Amino acid sequence: MSKICEITGKSVITGNNVSHSNSRTKRTFSPNLQTKKFYIPEEDQWITLKVSTHALRTINKKGISACLKEAREKGFLNR
């Protein structure tokens, strides 16, 4: 499974671990993804999405329908 949020498009980014001696090694920063089920009243169905916690806050504010519409327009969601 890919580590990409289906609403915001957040994905893994890379950076450095920096030790006390300032030597650097590569590392990854993963988004905080949660698998959640959402009910869409317009379609009268449940869908399961892998979303970041930031996207959960956005869904609580705007609503699931508006967020799905924006995600489809931006190409993050194929359904």
HELIX and SHEET records of a PDB file:
HELIX    1   1 THR A   53  LYS A   62  1                                  10    
HELIX    2   2 ILE A   64  LYS A   74  1                                  11    
SHEET    1   A 2 ILE A  13  VAL A  18  0                                        
SHEET    2   A 2 ARG A  24  PHE A  29 -1                                        
SHEET    1   B 2 LEU A  33  ILE A  40  0                                        
SHEET    2   B 2 GLN A  45  SER A  52 -1                                        
END                                                                             
